[in-house]
Amino acid sequence: MSAKYLVIEQIKLNTFNDIWSVKYFDQSYDNAFSKLVALETLKSKDDNKVYYVVNQKHLWCKPNEWTINNEIKKPAQETNQEELPF
């Protein structure tokens, strides 16, 4: 199985937070790179857009040693609140 890639667009704004969007997903490296080149050539000189190619393997993954447990831990501060007189 070959690696899949995303093409991500970042629009840089001066007054607000940047806008991020996924332009293409599940692309081979060659397809992602050719789409990146096409987007870069269509971009005007005063555009505040930046494009990235990201391997999907590095996103939305967790280490194998992580385990899910249903135990909820109360912080010490919460347990002391119940004992305070009003």
Phi and psi restraints in degrees (value plus and minus 20) as a CYANA .aco file:
   2 SER   PHI    -106.3   -66.3
   2 SER   PSI     138.3   178.3
   3 ALA   PHI     -90.9   -50.9
   3 ALA   PSI     127.4   167.4
   4 LYS   PHI    -129.9   -89.9
   4 LYS   PSI     128.5   168.5
   5 TYR   PHI    -147.9  -107.9
   5 TYR   PSI     135.1   175.1
   6 LEU   PHI    -129.5   -89.5
   6 LEU   PSI     128.9   168.9
   7 VAL   PHI    -132.1   -92.1
   7 VAL   PSI      96.8   136.8
   8 ILE   PHI    -131.2   -91.2
   8 ILE   PSI     119.5   159.5
   9 GLU   PHI    -130.5   -90.5
   9 GLU   PSI     113.7   153.7
  10 GLN   PHI    -138.4   -98.4
  10 GLN   PSI     104.6   144.6
  11 ILE   PHI    -124.8   -84.8
  11 ILE   PSI      95.5   135.5
  12 LYS   PHI    -106.1   -66.1
  12 LYS   PSI     104.7   144.7
  13 LEU   PHI    -133.4   -93.4
  13 LEU   PSI     128.1   168.1
  14 ASN   PHI    -101.1   -61.1
  14 ASN   PSI     -54.5   -14.5
  15 THR   PHI    -123.2   -83.2
  15 THR   PSI     -42.1    -2.1
  16 PHE   PHI    -142.9  -102.9
  16 PHE   PSI     159.0   199.0
  17 ASN   PHI     -85.3   -45.3
  17 ASN   PSI     134.4   174.4
  18 ASP   PHI     -86.2   -46.2
  18 ASP   PSI     135.9   175.9
  19 ILE   PHI    -126.4   -86.4
  19 ILE   PSI     106.6   146.6
  20 TRP   PHI    -133.6   -93.6
  20 TRP   PSI     119.6   159.6
  21 SER   PHI    -169.9  -129.9
  21 SER   PSI     132.0   172.0
  22 VAL   PHI    -112.3   -72.3
  22 VAL   PSI     100.9   140.9
  23 LYS   PHI    -106.4   -66.4
  23 LYS   PSI     -66.4   -26.4
  24 TYR   PHI    -158.6  -118.6
  24 TYR   PSI     127.1   167.1
  25 PHE   PHI    -157.6  -117.6
  25 PHE   PSI     145.6   185.6
  26 ASP   PHI      32.1    72.1
  26 ASP   PSI      26.5    66.5
  27 GLN   PHI    -125.0   -85.0
  27 GLN   PSI     128.7   168.7
  28 SER   PHI     -91.6   -51.6
  28 SER   PSI     147.2   187.2
  29 TYR   PHI     -82.2   -42.2
  29 TYR   PSI     -62.6   -22.6
  30 ASP   PHI     -83.2   -43.2
  30 ASP   PSI     -64.3   -24.3
  31 ASN   PHI     -85.3   -45.3
  31 ASN   PSI     -63.3   -23.3
  32 ALA   PHI     -82.5   -42.5
  32 ALA   PSI     -62.8   -22.8
  33 PHE   PHI     -87.0   -47.0
  33 PHE   PSI     -60.1   -20.1
  34 SER   PHI     -87.0   -47.0
  34 SER   PSI     -55.6   -15.6
  35 LYS   PHI     -90.1   -50.1
  35 LYS   PSI     -55.1   -15.1
  36 LEU   PHI     -82.9   -42.9
  36 LEU   PSI     -64.5   -24.5
  37 VAL   PHI     -83.5   -43.5
  37 VAL   PSI     -62.1   -22.1
  38 ALA   PHI     -83.4   -43.4
  38 ALA   PSI     -63.1   -23.1
  39 LEU   PHI     -84.5   -44.5
  39 LEU   PSI     -59.6   -19.6
  40 GLU   PHI     -86.2   -46.2
  40 GLU   PSI     -56.5   -16.5
  41 THR   PHI     -95.2   -55.2
  41 THR   PSI     -48.4    -8.4
  42 LEU   PHI     -99.0   -59.0
  42 LEU   PSI     -34.1     5.9
  43 LYS   PHI     -93.1   -53.1
  43 LYS   PSI     116.7   156.7
  44 SER   PHI     -99.7   -59.7
  44 SER   PSI     146.5   186.5
  45 LYS   PHI     -86.7   -46.7
  45 LYS   PSI     -52.4   -12.4
  46 ASP   PHI    -115.7   -75.7
  46 ASP   PSI      -7.8    32.2
  47 ASP   PHI     -90.5   -50.5
  47 ASP   PSI     122.7   162.7
  48 ASN   PHI    -122.2   -82.2
  48 ASN   PSI      15.0    55.0
  49 LYS   PHI    -120.9   -80.9
  49 LYS   PSI     119.6   159.6
  50 VAL   PHI    -148.2  -108.2
  50 VAL   PSI     116.6   156.6
  51 TYR   PHI    -134.5   -94.5
  51 TYR   PSI     123.6   163.6
  52 TYR   PHI    -150.2  -110.2
  52 TYR   PSI     127.2   167.2
  53 VAL   PHI    -129.4   -89.4
  53 VAL   PSI     103.3   143.3
  54 VAL   PHI    -146.8  -106.8
  54 VAL   PSI     113.2   153.2
  55 ASN   PHI     -92.7   -52.7
  55 ASN   PSI     108.0   148.0
  56 GLN   PHI     -87.9   -47.9
  56 GLN   PSI     -38.9     1.1
  57 LYS   PHI     -82.5   -42.5
  57 LYS   PSI     -49.0    -9.0
  58 HIS   PHI    -105.8   -65.8
  58 HIS   PSI     -25.2    14.8
  59 LEU   PHI    -128.6   -88.6
  59 LEU   PSI     129.3   169.3
  60 TRP   PHI      33.4    73.4
  60 TRP   PSI      19.9    59.9
  61 CYS   PHI    -143.8  -103.8
  61 CYS   PSI     138.1   178.1
  62 LYS   PHI    -151.0  -111.0
  62 LYS   PSI     131.7   171.7
  63 PRO   PHI     -84.2   -44.2
  63 PRO   PSI     132.7   172.7
  64 ASN   PHI     -87.0   -47.0
  64 ASN   PSI     -44.8    -4.8
  65 GLU   PHI     -99.1   -59.1
  65 GLU   PSI     -27.4    12.6
  66 TRP   PHI     -92.6   -52.6
  66 TRP   PSI     116.0   156.0
  67 THR   PHI    -148.5  -108.5
  67 THR   PSI     131.1   171.1
  68 ILE   PHI    -117.2   -77.2
  68 ILE   PSI     108.6   148.6
  69 ASN   PHI    -150.4  -110.4
  69 ASN   PSI     128.4   168.4
  70 ASN   PHI    -107.9   -67.9
  70 ASN   PSI      -8.9    31.1
  71 GLU   PHI    -100.4   -60.4
  71 GLU   PSI     109.5   149.5
  72 ILE   PHI    -125.8   -85.8
  72 ILE   PSI     104.1   144.1
  73 LYS   PHI    -118.6   -78.6
  73 LYS   PSI     110.7   150.7
  74 LYS   PHI    -109.9   -69.9
  74 LYS   PSI     112.3   152.3
  75 PRO   PHI     -87.1   -47.1
  75 PRO   PSI     135.8   175.8
  76 ALA   PHI     -81.1   -41.1
  76 ALA   PSI     -52.2   -12.2
  77 GLN   PHI     -84.5   -44.5
  77 GLN   PSI     -59.1   -19.1
  78 GLU   PHI     -87.4   -47.4
  78 GLU   PSI     -60.3   -20.3
  79 THR   PHI     -88.0   -48.0
  79 THR   PSI     -52.7   -12.7
  80 ASN   PHI     -95.1   -55.1
  80 ASN   PSI     -43.1    -3.1
  81 GLN   PHI     -84.7   -44.7
  81 GLN   PSI     -54.5   -14.5
  82 GLU   PHI     -87.2   -47.2
  82 GLU   PSI     -44.4    -4.4
  83 GLU   PHI    -110.9   -70.9
  83 GLU   PSI     -25.0    15.0
  84 LEU   PHI     -95.3   -55.3
  84 LEU   PSI     111.6   151.6
  85 PRO   PHI    -100.2   -60.2
  85 PRO   PSI     127.8   167.8
